[in-house]
Each structure stands twice: as C-alpha cells, then as structure tokens.
C-alpha cells in the first residue's frame, strides 16, 4: 500500500482523528475469520510535516471474554518503530484522548520549540487499557533525544504577571511511558537570564491520566546572581517586584524543586536554594550592601530564609539572619550583628544622611541592627555603644574614640489604617537617643512617597525630670547646654542633608525636622559672628520665618529672620552690645559678597559698639540682587545727646577696573552719602575716646564717600569722595596729639614757638574758634583741601594741603591772619570758594592789604599726625606772594 498526500483516520484515538500523510508505504496482510480479524503491517515508512520514520505492527481483535472492553474492539496492537525526525512542538498532537485534555494542553503550551531525533516508540497491548498503567496489560513508551528545546514548565498565562522563566536551549531525553511524562538529564539555559547555566534538570508528570496531574521539576544551575533574582522574581509571588529590584554581583550555585498542579498553577510548591560564594547583595534600596557574602538563601512559595550568611557591610564583618514571607501578607525580617567603620559608613550611599555624617568620624564600633517590612511599611532599629568611634561634631556630640556614648535609633510603625480609597494611612515614629546628650523623636506620615513630619520633640542637655514631649503639631526643641555653636550646627545640618538648614518650607523637606518651637538656655551662644552669654531664648518657626524673644548679657529684645532668597532680619532691641573682643568675628562674618547679605530692619534703643555708647541705632537695608548684586542701605542712623548721624548707600559689584580690597575675590564697592548734625562736638569726641580734645562746638559734617569692600570694613587705602565741614563755637583744648591724631594737628598747639606776634595764649591753651569750615576731597585714602578756614577771637587760620589717612601723615600749608579790626574779621569770615582755593583768596582778599599782609604768618606742616614737623615760611613781597612761594626757612621744632 502506498499513500501520497493523503490522510489516515483514527476515530476515538486522537482529539483530531485525521492525521495528514505526505508519504506512506507498507506491506499489509490481513485475515478475517468470522468475527475475528487480524492485520500484519511490515515495511511501514511514513512522513508528514510533524515526523518521519518507520515501523512495523500487528493488530487483532480482542477476546471479549478477557478484554477489559468486553468487546472485540478497539483490539490488541503491537507497534514498534523509530522516528528519524520529529517536531517537538507537535508532540501533543499524538497524545491519545484518554489522557486528560488539560494534560494534553499543558504539553502543547509547555514544549514551545525543539526537535527530536532517534525517537523510539512502542505500543503493545489491548488498546482499551492504554496507556497500560498496569505493566501486566501492556507497554506504552516513547523515548526521544531532544535538542534546542524551549520548555515552559510553567506555561505563561495571558494577562498574568506571574510568568515563570522557561528553560531554553534544552537538550536531553523526553520520555512518555505509560501514563507518565519525563524530561531526563536536561541541560540548557534559563530564558531571560542567558548567563544562568542549567547543569541538570529533571521534570516529571507521574500520571498524566490523573484528574489533577502534578508536574515535578528538579534543577541545578549556576551563573550570575543578579540575573537569577530578576528572572526568578515570579517565584516570590507578590514580593516579586521587591526581589527583582534587589542588586547582586558574582556567580552562585542554585537548586530548584517545584511541584506544579497543572490544573491549579497558583498552588505551586517551591523549594529553592542559593549558595552564595563571595557575592555582593543589596536586598532593598534602603539597606546597606552585603559584600563578600557567603551562606545559603532558601526560598519557598511562601517566603525565604537566610542561613548562616556572613558578609562585610559598613566597613566591617557582619552576620545576618532573617526570613520573609509573601502572599496575603508580606513580611520581611532581618537581623545583623557586626562592626562598622567610619570609612565604611561614608561609603554607605544607601543611607545618604549617615554617609554624610560619617565624614566627621574616625575609627570603628560594634553594633546590632534589625530591619523588618510588612505590607510595604518598614521598621528599623540600631544600637551601638559607639566605643571605638571618634566624633568630630559640634558639642555635645564630639567625643574621643575610647569614650562610650550609647546610641539607639528606631523607626517603628505606630498607626496603620485601611482607607476606602487610596493607599492605607501609615504613621511611624523615628527616634534617636544618644546617651547623656539627649534624644529626638518624630511622628511621621509615610502614606505617600516621602515621609512628612507631623510632630516631634528634641531634648538636649536637659536636667533630670525635664523632657521635650512632642506637641500636637510641629516640633519642639528644649535645649540646655554650656555652649551652642549655631554656625557649626547649621553647617552640620547642611552637610548631612545636602540642604541648608533654612531650606524650603515643604513638609517633605529636610527642614521639616527642624524645630517649630524652640526653648534655649545656654551659657554661651555663638551666632552671627559673635558669642552671646547667659542666653535665655524662646522662639517659633513658620516655614522659613523664625521669631524669637531673647535675653542675654549682650542684648535684649525681639527678632525675626526669614531665610527666603538672601533672607531678611527684623529686630527691635532694647539694648545691643558688640564688644571689642567680637569685632573681628563680626567683620569677618559680614564681609561677604553683597548677594549673600540679608535685608535688615533693625532698631536698637541702646547700642554699644566697641565700648562706645552710640545711643539709638536704626538700619534699613535691602538686597536688590541683579547683575550688580546690590545691597542697598536705605537708612543708617545713630542718635546721641551730642549728635545725630544719618546715611544712605549701597554695596555692589565695583565698576570695571576699580580693583578689590585686600585681594578678596570679586571686586565690590561701598558708596555712602552721610550727614552728621552736631550739637556738642567735644562731647561727641569724648564718646569716641577722644576726651578733652575739643570743647563745645556745633554744626554739621556731610559728604559722599566710597571704598572697596563691605560697609562694615572701611578700607582707607581705597577711600574716596568729598566732605564738607561747618562747625561753630568750639575750642581745641590743650591735649597731646596721639589719640586725637589729625585733630591734634589742627589744634595748632605746636605753633606758639614759631609765632612772632602775641598770640601764644591763643594757641597754647587751644584755639577757640567762632567757626571751622571747609571742603575736602578724598582719593585713594588721601584727603586734600584748599579752603579750610578757622576763625577765632584774635586770629583766623587758613589751611590747604593733604592728609594721608592710611599712613597718618600730612602736608599742610597753614596761614595765620591776625584780627586787626572788624574789617579783617569780616574779610576772614568770607567763605572760600573751593574753585578759587586758598592761594587766590590770600592774594586777592588778604595779602592785598598791606597791614594784614605784614602781620600774616605762614607755616608748612609735614610728618606724622603724632609727630608733626613745622617749618615757618618767610614773609614774601606781595608780588612774590602772588607768584611762586619762597623756600621755607629751616625747621624749628
């Protein structure tokens, strides 16, 4: 018999009874004897799209008396053959119908790719008893060598996220025997993890005819741990995403045992183990990396456990134990005991704030820690004596390495509520206790992506019986210390959080951990470039606005500070004292770039600066920013019984080419317009330490000045501008120069020995003046005038020349004009126009009158302010006076 492009029909045997045939040839011999029939097939060769092979067979009708069918049909078959080609994906097509449909469907879905060679098959026995579970009734066996098979032992389910990784590139032996199926001695790879090598895999369905067939898989593999965690995440059920996000390096050995009910894959049983061999593992993003880990991780369908895992973490050895389970409830619990070093903590980027804080530590210390997670909410605890760890932190956290300072950190869930819509309500308590130093505790809402502080309490240095209980809302800090260094704490906060202490006011920001209510008692409080003593302060914070009432030895009053942009300081103080010992620190603090200074609105009823009582002080300034980074001084005033001072100005980037003061960074310049109204010049100078230099005197000093640098650090070498002075009814007293410096020169006490007229008493006891007036220009710290004028009862003094303010030297011409009559007084009282200058004034108004010219004397004053050198200039003829001055006579001191 031959068949070409035909088909054979096997009704009742296969689900699809018609099997297409491309080629078939055979020798058939049959015999019919009544109701008995028999068929002999020899030389059978066949081929179709699914397989190609040869076989021989004999068939006869059954004996109804002995057959289980109690019928002559379907008969007794003895079939043996071999396939030289077979498509593995079509195996299911030739499974007889007595095998349950879900089992045949499983074979269809599981064998997704592959070819078979050297397939031996055998069927012998009454077909009614197929597949011959009882060996006495017959044989049914198909054995094939397979290659390049993709075997999805747990076939993917459409729409399901729990699709297990298939075995791919598989080679081995596929056997259907009686009612069972086996995969033997298989080797291959894990789909989705090409680096995982399957060394040996066995799969078995013991009874495909069972109403609930069970697949058993036993596999051994090795390869990159990271690939296994990612590809094997579905084994973890609901915790799969967490497992997939775990990070690992290095290779490991694996063992996997599965029991998969084909009709209920969700009831799978899993036993898996991972033998670690110096791997690096990070189970969760917030947990430290375990380096050089050795030990065993065991997994089941319900969870995992760690057995004898030893590793390195945080710079020291650590032993880790723990377990986790998933399903309806997800739980994870890890316990660790080890040691941590400062260097290891600095490398722990998983806990960024701890890594930053460790920059201020040295040495190492033992610790115990635990981490747990339930339904996505984590808890954490850490305890350590800190002995062996040196801390270079602000007091009172600083300690030497040998000192013990017990540390306890805990994060614990305190409220968990299910809500009808959205994520559950979750709150935790994050607390820190540090030996005798203090404690901090925060209740946080962790329902969202970021923790939000609801309330908290901070207690530092408190006495027995005191506490810092958390209020209903906000954070209360109760602090009592010998010394508090605010800049050091601000720097530590910014360094640890990566944000300034006055960062934005968002509730999820690091600033939410800062106090909203503050009580401070300190013997010393370092803030703003100075140190306050015996401080008692109460304050509040709303976002970026701080308010405080403060009493200290140096000040008393109320202040507000808003840190937005460059900041704004508002203060109303009853008193403020800046001692000489803190002046340098204040200047250093304030000598910053203009863009860094805050706006100021300050009033002080009693202001003392460097030991000088300056009375009432007001300052109003704003930071205008911009390209010039301008800090504008709207008002600066001081009011004392002797005078009132007012000024306006700006601090901004200096014009191009103007240079910078003392080599500091970006050039910037201060400009200021000022006015000093004087009611008692002598009293005013006495207030500034120049007592008994001038008696009485009233008038005004005003002008415009500028210098390189900040408003709080007058730079004499770069000083420039112009001044106008007009003071009446005063007297220069007999006083040694020195402290009064230039005023000692102007007092003319060194002149009497050079005077030939009877004016010795006038100058020896100090020159009394009806007025002192004139103008001065300042350039690069050198003040020059050409019209300085003083008028007394018996004489007038006219001056021009210059004074170097930085070097404290002068080069002055002094002209003494006697008071001869009322005309002379009127003449000298004439204001000298600076455009004309002293020389022209003398020639036109004074020396043009012979009597006045004859009695007028001229001097040249050089040298230092403390030791002036005076040279009398010989009297010259009028024509000469109008021209070039004569050479001075030799100096006489």
Residue, then its C-alpha position, 0 to 999 in steps of 0.5 A: x500500500x502506498x499513500x501520497x498526500x493523503x490522510x489516515x483516520x483514527x476515530x476515538x484515538x486522537x482529539x483530531x482523528x485525521x492525521x495528514x500523510x505526505x508519504x506512506x508505504x507498507x506491506x499489509x496482510x490481513x485475515x478475517x475469520x468470522x468475527x475475528x480479524x487480524x492485520x500484519x503491517x511490515x515495511x511501514x515508512x511514513x512522513x508528514x510535516x510533524x515526523x518521519x520514520x518507520x515501523x512495523x505492527x500487528x493488530x487483532x481483535x480482542x477476546x471479549x471474554x478477557x478484554x477489559x472492553x468486553x468487546x472485540x474492539x478497539x483490539x490488541x496492537x503491537x507497534x514498534x518503530x523509530x522516528x528519524x525526525x520529529x517536531x517537538x512542538x507537535x508532540x501533543x498532537x499524538x497524545x491519545x484522548x484518554x489522557x486528560x485534555x488539560x494534560x494534553x494542553x499543558x504539553x502543547x503550551x509547555x514544549x514551545x520549540x525543539x526537535x527530536x531525533x532517534x525517537x523510539x516508540x512502542x505500543x503493545x497491548x489491548x488498546x482499551x487499557x492504554x496507556x497500560x498503567x498496569x505493566x501486566x496489560x501492556x507497554x506504552x513508551x516513547x523515548x526521544x533525544x531532544x535538542x534546542x528545546x524551549x520548555x515552559x514548565x510553567x506555561x505563561x498565562x495571558x494577562x498574568x504577571x506571574x510568568x515563570x522563566x522557561x528553560x531554553x536551549x534544552x537538550x536531553x531525553x523526553x520520555x512518555x511511558x505509560x501514563x507518565x511524562x519525563x524530561x531526563x538529564x536536561x541541560x540548557x539555559x534559563x530564558x531571560x537570564x542567558x548567563x544562568x547555566x542549567x547543569x541538570x534538570x529533571x521534570x516529571x508528570x507521574x500520571x498524566x491520566x490523573x484528574x489533577x496531574x502534578x508536574x515535578x521539576x528538579x534543577x541545578x544551575x549556576x551563573x550570575x546572581x543578579x540575573x537569577x533574582x530578576x528572572x526568578x522574581x515570579x517565584x516570590x509571588x507578590x514580593x516579586x517586584x521587591x526581589x527583582x529590584x534587589x542588586x547582586x554581583x558574582x556567580x552562585x550555585x542554585x537548586x530548584x524543586x517545584x511541584x506544579x498542579x497543572x490544573x491549579x498553577x497558583x498552588x505551586x510548591x517551591x523549594x529553592x536554594x542559593x549558595x552564595x560564594x563571595x557575592x555582593x547583595x543589596x536586598x532593598x534600596x534602603x539597606x546597606x550592601x552585603x559584600x563578600x557574602x557567603x551562606x545559603x538563601x532558601x526560598x519557598x512559595x511562601x517566603x525565604x530564609x537566610x542561613x548562616x550568611x556572613x558578609x562585610x557591610x559598613x566597613x566591617x564583618x557582619x552576620x545576618x539572619x532573617x526570613x520573609x514571607x509573601x502572599x496575603x501578607x508580606x513580611x520581611x525580617x532581618x537581623x545583623x550583628x557586626x562592626x562598622x567603620x567610619x570609612x565604611x559608613x561614608x561609603x554607605x550611599x544607601x543611607x545618604x544622611x549617615x554617609x554624610x555624617x560619617x565624614x566627621x568620624x574616625x575609627x570603628x564600633x560594634x553594633x546590632x541592627x534589625x530591619x523588618x517590612x510588612x505590607x510595604x511599611x518598614x521598621x528599623x532599629x540600631x544600637x551601638x555603644x559607639x566605643x571605638x568611634x571618634x566624633x568630630x561634631x559640634x558639642x555635645x556630640x564630639x567625643x574621643x574614640x575610647x569614650x562610650x556614648x550609647x546610641x539607639x535609633x528606631x523607626x517603628x510603625x505606630x498607626x496603620x489604617x485601611x482607607x476606602x480609597x487610596x493607599x492605607x494611612x501609615x504613621x511611624x515614629x523615628x527616634x534617636x537617643x544618644x546617651x547623656x546628650x539627649x534624644x529626638x523623636x518624630x511622628x511621621x506620615x509615610x502614606x505617600x512617597x516621602x515621609x512628612x513630619x507631623x510632630x516631634x520633640x528634641x531634648x538636649x542637655x536637659x536636667x533630670x525630670x525635664x523632657x521635650x514631649x512632642x506637641x500636637x503639631x510641629x516640633x519642639x526643641x528644649x535645649x540646655x547646654x554650656x555652649x551652642x555653636x549655631x554656625x557649626x550646627x547649621x553647617x552640620x545640618x547642611x552637610x548631612x542633608x545636602x540642604x541648608x538648614x533654612x531650606x524650603x518650607x515643604x513638609x517633605x523637606x529636610x527642614x521639616x525636622x527642624x524645630x517649630x518651637x524652640x526653648x534655649x538656655x545656654x551659657x554661651x551662644x555663638x551666632x552671627x559672628x559673635x558669642x552671646x552669654x547667659x542666653x535665655x531664648x524662646x522662639x517659633x518657626x513658620x516655614x522659613x520665618x523664625x521669631x524669637x524673644x531673647x535675653x542675654x548679657x549682650x542684648x535684649x529684645x525681639x527678632x525675626x529672620x526669614x531665610x527666603x532668597x538672601x533672607x531678611x532680619x527684623x529686630x527691635x532691641x532694647x539694648x545691643x552690645x558688640x564688644x571689642x573682643x567680637x569685632x573681628x568675628x563680626x567683620x569677618x562674618x559680614x564681609x561677604x559678597x553683597x548677594x549673600x547679605x540679608x535685608x535688615x530692619x533693625x532698631x536698637x534703643x541702646x547700642x554699644x559698639x566697641x565700648x562706645x555708647x552710640x545711643x539709638x541705632x536704626x538700619x534699613x537695608x535691602x538686597x536688590x540682587x541683579x547683575x550688580x548684586x546690590x545691597x542697598x542701605x536705605x537708612x543708617x542712623x545713630x542718635x546721641x545727646x551730642x549728635x545725630x548721624x544719618x546715611x544712605x548707600x549701597x554695596x555692589x559689584x565695583x565698576x570695571x577696573x576699580x580693583x578689590x580690597x585686600x585681594x578678596x575675590x570679586x571686586x565690590x564697592x561701598x558708596x555712602x552719602x552721610x550727614x552728621x548734625x552736631x550739637x556738642x562736638x567735644x562731647x561727641x569726641x569724648x564718646x569716641x575716646x577722644x576726651x578733652x580734645x575739643x570743647x563745645x562746638x556745633x554744626x554739621x559734617x556731610x559728604x559722599x564717600x566710597x571704598x572697596x569692600x563691605x560697609x562694615x570694613x572701611x578700607x582707607x587705602x581705597x577711600x574716596x569722595x568729598x566732605x564738607x565741614x561747618x562747625x561753630x563755637x568750639x575750642x581745641x583744648x590743650x591735649x597731646x596729639x596721639x589719640x586725637x591724631x589729625x585733630x591734634x594737628x589742627x589744634x595748632x598747639x605746636x605753633x606758639x614757638x614759631x609765632x612772632x606776634x602775641x598770640x601764644x595764649x591763643x594757641x597754647x591753651x587751644x584755639x577757640x574758634x567762632x567757626x571751622x569750615x571747609x571742603x575736602x576731597x578724598x582719593x585713594x585714602x588721601x584727603x586734600x583741601x584748599x579752603x579750610x578756614x578757622x576763625x577765632x577771637x584774635x586770629x583766623x587760620x587758613x589751611x590747604x594741603x593733604x592728609x594721608x589717612x592710611x599712613x597718618x601723615x600730612x602736608x599742610x600749608x597753614x596761614x595765620x591772619x591776625x584780627x586787626x579790626x572788624x574789617x579783617x574779621x569780616x574779610x576772614x569770615x568770607x567763605x572760600x570758594x573751593x574753585x578759587x582755593x586758598x592761594x587766590x583768596x590770600x592774594x586777592x582778599x588778604x595779602x592785598x592789604x598791606x597791614x594784614x599782609x605784614x602781620x600774616x604768618x605762614x607755616x608748612x606742616x609735614x610728618x606724622x599726625x603724632x609727630x608733626x614737623x613745622x617749618x615757618x615760611x618767610x614773609x614774601x613781597x606781595x608780588x612774590x606772594x602772588x607768584x611762586x612761594x619762597x623756600x621755607x626757612x629751616x625747621x624749628x621744632 
